[in-house]
Amino acid sequence: MSALTSPGGELVWAVAAALAWLIGEVAARLASLPRISAYAMVGFALSHAQLGWLPRPSDSSMMVLANIGLGLVLFECGYRTNLRWFVVNPWLGATSLVQSILIFAGVHTAVMQFGGSPITAALLAALALVASPPEVLRVINEQRSSGQVTERLLHLSVLSAGLAVLLFNAVVGFWAFRNTGSLWQAAAGSALMFAASIALGTGLGMALPPLLRWLGATHDLATAATAMAVVLLVVLAHQLKLSSVLATMTFGLVVRQRRIVLSPAQRDFGPLGGLLQMVLFVFLGASVSWVRIVDGFWLAMLIVGVRIVSQVLASLLFARASGISWRKGALTGLGLAPLSALVIALLVETRYLGINLMDQLSALAGATLLMAVAGPVLTRLSLKWAHELPDPPAKR
């Protein structure tokens, strides 16, 4: 019994993961809901702050597995991103930029109206930019969708993540400047972390292809080697207090450019990758406290509304110029609703800089939980309404 209630609680997490898997399968089969929405709800219900069954996420070894699961899915997001598409169709970049401006301005104004300080408003606005690639990609893979809206959701979510990380770290640098009084230390710290994270991912991405060619690797071996490299990259980034988010996405981008071909059968890096990603979303739900949700509920709802309206408006604005219909433009904006996984990851990474923002941004708790459940649902609906899901098998 001590293993069940110990601070590490590995057995408790294992039981929670099994329960999440079962509920996710039932939700997918009976209600056609994305499995990750069910995973997050199970983690939230069983968390230390609610039923008290799971230990605190920060005190658990599950954080390592959740970070590896996040690293695997972020790598795949980077790997499936074609940078040339942004050059051929610059309206995609314009769409992402306008979305970011509208969201940042709208959320910043809303937080200030609710009595928040300028620095809190800037932090919340920067985090609200994220259209979280892990949720978007997981829904795409789970539903096996394909088409214009699918590809735009993936590419725009990756671009929004890069912009959000850049802006968030700039705001965190300013936060550090207020606390230390040293502008150089704050600016250099954020810039160095950003550059070093990209350099780490680029370096590993440049080193892997020659190694695989020397080994004469098959597609399956390349997939396994890449998964091991992602695990190493995540651990290194955390040990060096760098951004594993930036490092893993950059690694994926570089591997694609270096023409490393991974097995198409290994979506989500196979069953083990899927298991780690399930742990990620259970961990995500367990990181949210009901008390924080109540404290910042109305502001959280306003943030969610501003995000969705801004994303739809910007996508509509550039829909015809970028080569799609108004309808698919609106559906693209709707499908970018998820934000939870990357927001939690960025907040956790600030702890490595000696800054704890988890308890100071209560409005994010409600937005995170709502989008952990509703975000993947909206992404799936946008893909369904765009007719990009495969036809169900005919009944005999």
C-alpha positions as CSV (number, residue, x, y, z in Angstrom):
1,M,0.0,0.0,0.0
2,S,2.9,2.4,0.6
3,A,3.7,2.3,-3.1
4,L,0.2,3.5,-3.9
5,T,0.4,6.5,-1.6
6,S,4.1,7.4,-1.7
7,P,5.2,10.8,-3.0
8,G,6.6,9.2,-6.2
9,G,3.4,7.1,-6.6
10,E,4.6,5.4,-9.8
11,L,2.0,2.7,-9.3
12,V,-0.7,5.3,-8.9
13,W,0.3,6.9,-12.1
14,A,0.3,3.6,-13.9
15,V,-3.2,2.9,-12.7
16,A,-4.3,6.4,-13.7
17,A,-2.8,5.9,-17.2
18,A,-4.6,2.6,-17.6
19,L,-7.9,4.2,-16.6
20,A,-7.2,7.1,-18.9
21,W,-6.6,4.7,-21.8
22,L,-9.8,2.8,-21.1
23,I,-11.9,6.0,-20.9
24,G,-10.2,7.4,-24.0
25,E,-11.1,4.3,-26.0
26,V,-14.7,4.4,-24.8
27,A,-15.0,8.1,-25.5
28,A,-13.6,7.7,-29.0
29,R,-15.8,4.7,-29.9
30,L,-19.1,5.9,-28.4
31,A,-18.9,9.7,-28.8
32,S,-16.2,10.1,-31.5
33,L,-14.2,12.3,-29.1
34,P,-10.5,12.8,-29.4
35,R,-8.8,10.4,-26.9
36,I,-6.5,13.2,-25.5
37,S,-9.5,15.1,-24.3
38,A,-10.4,12.1,-22.1
39,Y,-6.8,11.7,-20.9
40,A,-6.7,15.3,-19.7
41,M,-10.0,15.0,-17.8
42,V,-8.9,11.8,-16.1
43,G,-5.6,13.5,-15.0
44,F,-7.6,16.5,-13.7
45,A,-10.1,14.5,-11.8
46,L,-7.5,12.3,-10.1
47,S,-5.0,15.1,-9.4
48,H,-3.6,16.1,-6.0
49,A,-5.7,19.3,-6.1
50,Q,-9.0,17.5,-6.8
51,L,-9.6,13.9,-5.6
52,G,-6.1,13.8,-4.2
53,W,-5.3,10.4,-5.7
54,L,-2.3,11.4,-7.8
55,P,0.8,13.0,-6.2
56,R,1.8,16.5,-7.1
57,P,3.1,16.5,-10.6
58,S,6.2,18.5,-9.6
59,D,7.1,15.8,-7.0
60,S,6.7,12.9,-9.4
61,S,9.1,11.1,-11.7
62,M,6.3,11.2,-14.3
63,M,7.5,14.6,-15.3
64,V,10.4,13.1,-17.1
65,L,8.2,10.7,-19.1
66,A,5.8,13.6,-19.9
67,N,8.6,15.7,-21.1
68,I,9.9,12.9,-23.3
69,G,6.4,12.4,-24.7
70,L,6.2,16.1,-25.5
71,G,9.6,16.0,-27.1
72,L,8.6,13.1,-29.4
73,V,5.4,14.9,-30.6
74,L,7.2,18.2,-31.1
75,F,9.9,16.5,-33.1
76,E,7.3,15.1,-35.4
77,C,5.7,18.5,-35.7
78,G,9.0,19.9,-36.9
79,Y,9.7,16.9,-39.1
80,R,6.4,17.3,-40.9
81,T,6.8,21.1,-41.4
82,N,7.9,22.1,-44.9
83,L,9.7,25.5,-44.6
84,R,9.6,25.9,-48.3
85,W,5.8,26.2,-48.1
86,F,6.2,29.5,-46.2
87,V,8.4,30.8,-49.0
88,V,6.1,29.7,-51.8
89,N,3.0,30.9,-50.0
90,P,4.0,33.9,-47.8
91,W,0.3,34.5,-47.0
92,L,0.6,31.7,-44.4
93,G,3.2,33.6,-42.6
94,A,1.1,36.7,-42.8
95,T,-1.9,34.8,-41.4
96,S,0.2,33.7,-38.4
97,L,1.6,37.1,-37.8
98,V,-1.8,38.8,-37.9
99,Q,-3.3,36.1,-35.6
100,S,-0.5,36.8,-33.1
101,I,-0.9,40.6,-33.2
102,L,-4.7,40.3,-32.7
103,I,-4.4,37.8,-29.9
104,F,-1.6,39.6,-28.1
105,A,-3.4,43.0,-28.3
106,G,-6.8,41.5,-27.3
107,V,-5.6,39.4,-24.4
108,H,-3.3,42.2,-23.1
109,T,-6.2,44.7,-23.1
110,A,-8.5,42.2,-21.4
111,V,-6.1,41.4,-18.6
112,M,-5.5,45.1,-18.0
113,Q,-9.3,45.7,-17.8
114,F,-9.5,43.0,-15.2
115,G,-6.9,44.8,-13.1
116,G,-3.8,42.9,-14.0
117,S,-0.4,44.4,-14.0
118,P,1.3,45.2,-17.4
119,I,3.8,42.4,-16.9
120,T,1.1,39.8,-16.1
121,A,-0.9,41.0,-19.1
122,A,2.2,40.6,-21.3
123,L,2.9,37.1,-20.0
124,L,-0.7,35.9,-20.5
125,A,-0.8,37.5,-24.0
126,A,2.4,35.8,-25.0
127,L,1.2,32.4,-23.8
128,A,-2.2,32.9,-25.5
129,L,-0.4,33.1,-28.9
130,V,0.2,29.3,-28.8
131,A,-1.8,27.1,-31.1
132,S,-0.4,24.0,-29.5
133,P,1.2,21.6,-32.1
134,P,1.1,18.5,-29.8
135,E,-2.7,18.5,-29.7
136,V,-3.1,19.4,-33.3
137,L,-0.8,16.7,-34.5
138,R,-2.2,14.1,-32.2
139,V,-5.7,14.7,-33.6
140,I,-4.4,14.6,-37.1
141,N,-2.7,11.3,-36.6
142,E,-5.5,9.8,-34.6
143,Q,-8.1,10.8,-37.2
144,R,-5.7,10.1,-40.2
145,S,-6.8,13.3,-41.8
146,S,-5.3,14.8,-45.0
147,G,-5.9,17.9,-47.1
148,Q,-5.5,21.7,-47.1
149,V,-6.9,22.4,-43.7
150,T,-4.8,19.6,-42.2
151,E,-1.6,20.9,-43.5
152,R,-2.3,24.5,-42.7
153,L,-3.2,23.5,-39.1
154,L,0.1,21.7,-38.7
155,H,2.2,24.5,-40.2
156,L,0.4,27.4,-38.6
157,S,0.6,25.7,-35.2
158,V,4.3,25.2,-35.5
159,L,4.8,28.8,-36.5
160,S,2.7,30.1,-33.7
161,A,4.7,28.0,-31.2
162,G,7.9,29.5,-32.4
163,L,6.5,33.1,-32.2
164,A,5.1,32.4,-28.7
165,V,8.3,30.9,-27.4
166,L,10.3,33.9,-28.7
167,L,7.9,36.5,-27.3
168,F,7.4,34.7,-24.0
169,N,11.1,34.5,-23.3
170,A,11.4,38.2,-24.1
171,V,8.7,39.0,-21.5
172,V,10.3,36.6,-19.0
173,G,13.6,38.4,-19.6
174,F,12.0,41.7,-18.8
175,W,10.5,40.1,-15.7
176,A,14.0,39.1,-14.7
177,F,15.2,42.6,-15.3
178,R,12.6,44.0,-12.9
179,N,13.8,41.6,-10.2
180,T,17.5,41.9,-10.8
181,G,17.9,45.4,-12.1
182,S,20.4,44.2,-14.7
183,L,19.1,44.8,-18.3
184,W,22.1,43.1,-19.8
185,Q,21.7,40.0,-17.6
186,A,18.0,39.7,-18.4
187,A,18.4,40.2,-22.1
188,A,21.5,38.1,-22.5
189,G,19.9,35.3,-20.4
190,S,16.8,35.1,-22.6
191,A,18.6,35.5,-25.9
192,L,21.3,33.0,-25.0
193,M,18.7,30.4,-23.9
194,F,16.8,30.9,-27.2
195,A,19.9,30.7,-29.4
196,A,21.5,27.8,-27.5
197,S,18.2,25.8,-27.7
198,I,18.1,26.2,-31.4
199,A,21.8,25.4,-31.7
200,L,21.4,22.2,-29.7
201,G,18.6,20.9,-31.9
202,T,20.4,22.0,-35.1
203,G,23.7,20.3,-34.0
204,L,22.0,17.0,-33.2
205,G,20.0,17.2,-36.5
206,M,23.3,17.7,-38.4
207,A,25.1,14.9,-36.6
208,L,22.4,12.2,-37.0
209,P,22.3,11.9,-40.9
210,P,26.0,11.0,-41.3
211,L,25.7,8.4,-38.5
212,L,22.7,6.8,-40.0
213,R,24.3,6.7,-43.5
214,W,27.4,5.1,-41.9
215,L,25.2,2.5,-40.3
216,G,23.3,1.9,-43.5
217,A,20.1,2.4,-41.6
218,T,16.7,1.2,-42.8
219,H,13.6,3.3,-42.3
220,D,12.7,1.4,-39.1
221,L,16.3,1.8,-37.7
222,A,16.2,5.5,-38.6
223,T,12.9,5.9,-36.6
224,A,14.4,4.1,-33.6
225,A,17.6,6.1,-33.7
226,T,15.7,9.4,-34.0
227,A,13.5,8.5,-31.0
228,M,16.6,7.9,-28.9
229,A,18.1,11.2,-30.1
230,V,14.9,13.0,-29.0
231,V,15.1,11.4,-25.5
232,L,18.8,12.5,-25.3
233,L,17.9,16.0,-26.5
234,V,15.1,16.5,-23.9
235,V,17.4,15.4,-21.1
236,L,20.2,17.6,-22.3
237,A,18.0,20.6,-22.7
238,H,16.7,20.2,-19.1
239,Q,20.1,19.6,-17.6
240,L,21.4,22.7,-19.4
241,K,18.3,24.8,-18.5
242,L,17.4,25.3,-22.2
243,S,14.1,25.1,-24.0
244,S,13.3,21.5,-24.9
245,V,10.3,22.9,-26.9
246,L,12.6,24.8,-29.3
247,A,15.3,22.2,-29.3
248,T,13.0,19.3,-30.4
249,M,11.1,21.3,-33.0
250,T,14.4,22.5,-34.5
251,F,15.7,19.0,-34.5
252,G,12.7,17.8,-36.5
253,L,13.0,20.7,-39.0
254,V,16.7,20.0,-39.5
255,V,16.2,16.2,-39.9
256,R,13.6,16.8,-42.6
257,Q,15.9,19.2,-44.5
258,R,18.7,16.6,-44.2
259,R,16.5,14.1,-46.0
260,I,16.3,11.5,-43.3
261,V,13.3,9.3,-44.1
262,L,11.3,7.9,-41.2
263,S,9.0,4.9,-41.5
264,P,5.4,6.2,-42.3
265,A,4.1,3.3,-40.2
266,Q,5.6,4.8,-37.1
267,R,3.2,7.7,-36.5
268,D,3.6,8.9,-32.9
269,F,6.8,6.8,-32.8
270,G,4.7,3.6,-32.5
271,P,2.9,2.2,-29.5
272,L,5.6,3.4,-27.0
273,G,5.4,7.0,-28.3
274,G,1.6,6.8,-28.1
275,L,1.9,5.6,-24.5
276,L,4.3,8.5,-23.5
277,Q,2.0,11.0,-25.1
278,M,-0.9,9.6,-23.1
279,V,1.1,10.1,-20.0
280,L,1.8,13.7,-21.2
281,F,-1.9,14.5,-21.4
282,V,-2.8,12.8,-18.1
283,F,0.1,14.8,-16.5
284,L,-1.2,18.0,-18.2
285,G,-4.7,17.5,-16.6
286,A,-3.1,16.8,-13.2
287,S,-1.2,20.1,-13.3
288,V,-4.4,22.1,-13.1
289,S,-6.0,23.1,-9.8
290,W,-9.7,23.7,-9.4
291,V,-9.0,26.5,-7.0
292,R,-7.0,28.4,-9.7
293,I,-9.8,27.8,-12.2
294,V,-12.4,29.4,-10.0
295,D,-10.1,32.3,-9.2
296,G,-9.5,33.2,-12.9
297,F,-12.6,31.7,-14.5
298,W,-14.1,34.8,-16.3
299,L,-10.8,36.1,-17.5
300,A,-9.9,32.6,-18.8
301,M,-13.2,32.5,-20.8
302,L,-12.4,35.9,-22.2
303,I,-8.9,34.8,-23.2
304,V,-10.3,31.7,-24.9
305,G,-12.9,33.8,-26.8
306,V,-10.3,36.4,-27.9
307,R,-8.0,33.6,-29.2
308,I,-10.6,31.8,-31.3
309,V,-12.1,35.0,-32.7
310,S,-8.7,36.3,-33.6
311,Q,-7.6,33.1,-35.3
312,V,-10.8,32.8,-37.3
313,L,-10.7,36.4,-38.4
314,A,-7.0,36.3,-39.5
315,S,-7.6,33.0,-41.3
316,L,-10.6,34.5,-43.1
317,L,-8.7,37.6,-44.0
318,F,-6.0,35.7,-45.9
319,A,-8.0,32.7,-47.0
320,R,-8.5,33.6,-50.7
321,A,-5.0,35.1,-51.1
322,S,-3.4,31.9,-49.7
323,G,-5.4,29.7,-52.0
324,I,-8.4,28.3,-50.1
325,S,-12.1,29.1,-49.7
326,W,-13.6,31.4,-47.1
327,R,-15.1,28.3,-45.5
328,K,-11.8,26.4,-45.2
329,G,-10.2,29.6,-43.9
330,A,-12.7,29.8,-41.1
331,L,-12.3,26.1,-40.3
332,T,-8.5,26.5,-40.2
333,G,-8.8,29.3,-37.6
334,L,-11.2,27.2,-35.5
335,G,-8.9,24.2,-35.7
336,L,-6.0,26.2,-34.1
337,A,-7.9,26.3,-30.7
338,P,-5.6,24.0,-28.7
339,L,-3.0,25.6,-26.4
340,S,-2.7,23.5,-23.2
341,A,0.4,21.2,-23.6
342,L,2.8,23.9,-24.8
343,V,1.6,26.5,-22.3
344,I,2.3,24.0,-19.4
345,A,5.6,23.2,-20.9
346,L,6.7,26.8,-21.2
347,L,5.6,27.5,-17.6
348,V,7.5,24.5,-16.3
349,E,10.6,25.7,-18.2
350,T,10.6,29.0,-16.4
351,R,11.3,27.1,-13.2
352,Y,14.7,26.3,-14.6
353,L,15.4,30.0,-14.7
354,G,14.5,30.4,-11.1
355,I,11.1,32.0,-11.9
356,N,7.8,30.3,-10.8
357,L,4.9,31.6,-12.8
358,M,2.6,28.6,-12.3
359,D,0.9,30.0,-9.2
360,Q,0.8,33.6,-10.4
361,L,-1.2,33.3,-13.6
362,S,-4.5,31.8,-12.3
363,A,-6.4,32.8,-15.4
364,L,-4.4,30.3,-17.4
365,A,-5.7,27.3,-15.3
366,G,-9.2,27.7,-16.6
367,A,-8.1,28.3,-20.2
368,T,-5.7,25.4,-20.0
369,L,-8.3,22.9,-18.8
370,L,-11.0,24.1,-21.1
371,M,-8.8,23.9,-24.2
372,A,-7.3,20.6,-23.0
373,V,-10.8,19.2,-23.5
374,A,-12.5,21.4,-26.0
375,G,-9.4,22.3,-28.1
376,P,-8.9,18.8,-29.6
377,V,-12.7,18.5,-30.1
378,L,-12.7,21.8,-32.1
379,T,-9.7,20.6,-34.2
380,R,-11.5,17.4,-35.0
381,L,-14.7,19.2,-35.9
382,S,-12.8,21.6,-38.2
383,L,-11.2,18.6,-40.0
384,K,-14.6,16.8,-40.2
385,W,-16.4,19.8,-41.6
386,A,-13.6,20.3,-44.1
387,H,-14.2,16.7,-45.3
388,E,-10.6,15.7,-44.6
389,L,-11.3,12.7,-42.5
390,P,-11.3,9.2,-44.2
391,D,-14.6,7.7,-44.9
392,P,-15.7,5.1,-42.3
393,P,-15.7,1.5,-43.4
394,A,-18.9,0.4,-45.1
395,K,-21.2,-1.8,-42.9
396,R,-21.9,-5.3,-44.1
